[in-house]
Amino acid sequence: MNERRREREPATQETDPEYDKAPRGPSASAQTINPEALYRLIAVAAYYRAERRGFEPGSELEDWLNAEAEVLTEASSGKGLSS
């Protein structure tokens, strides 16, 4: 049973020499953004996208998803975000 437990344990620096090379998810700057502030930034960006297209109905989801991608890219690139 001990061998099975070892297999299930997550890799650590001591157990896996490749540990430091593995991606860890979003950058530290993206992880430190307050979720409520992030939501507001996406909402504002989506609003401006809708405004540019004349608020025609039917593209709200596309506006939101594009705004979300834009905001998250800026956050993870380290450029910082202005609110």
Protein Blocks (a to p, Z undefined) as FASTA:
>chain_A
ZZmmmmmpccdfklomklmmpcebjafklmmpcfklmmmmmmmmmmmmmmmnoopghilm
mmmmmmmmmmmmmmmnonopaZZ
